[in-house]
């Protein structure tokens, strides 16, 4: 009978032949260097790949992004769509909105207040697609480089693409002539080969400057107010200059606002595009560095 004081023999441990290198920890293992199936066991650790290959590591604290669409935003989106359709129907059916267009057209604001024309001729450039897009993309490129993310550029690109497709389609279908080329007083001047409805100047101003406010971090509300004032003033300027009807501007405001309100719905698409671009350009950058090293 074995005594309780007798201790069981302690199994000897295999001597360690691994020499640890400075700055690297030896991974823990069970049953030697290999697991039960003979495969090397490596614990899950931090991703040591290049940041370019890992892609964007979530939203930056300085760039919290935009929250999902709320009920209030959805209601505003629906209301804006209704206004847009009502203006479109009012022009197509030759309602009192067309009479309003002609009342302002016959008023000729640029002749009644000619001193404002040089100033407003310059100010309306802020709504042109080329100059405004160049200025906006230059600022967003600086911001994207600072954040290390492509989201600011992608959001602007998606917004302008959506704007051009939606507004351009309505322009082609309606074919409306502008006030300076109108032929019949009281006519909506539709299906005559024009491209004036809705106002691209106004819609572009809403989207371009609205996206900058959308992407703002600290001064988002102030930026929204500035963007709204800019878009409103540019729309009224086109009416003053006689390049657009009043209904063109109303439809342009609604069309641009629809694009802005739709941006939260397009954020998943922007995120997927950003990840793919980071992976593609990250791998190219690594291959280029390896080639330079050799």
Secondary structure, 3 states (H helix, E strand, C coil): CCCCCCCCCCCCCCCCCCCCCCCCCCCCCCCCCECCCCCECCCCCCCCCCHHHHCCCCCCCCCCCCCCCCHHHHHHHHHHHHHHHHHHHHHHCCCHHHHHHHHHHHHCHHHHCHHHHHHHHHHHHHHCHHHHHHHHHHHHHHHHHHHCCCHHHHHHHHHHHHHHHHHHHHHHHHCCCCHHHCCCCCCCCCCCCCCCCCCHHHHHHHHHHHHHHHCCCCCHHHHHHHHHHHHHHHHHHHHHHCCCCHHHHHHHHHHHHHHHHHHHHHHHHHHHHHHHHHHHHHHHHHHHHHHHHC
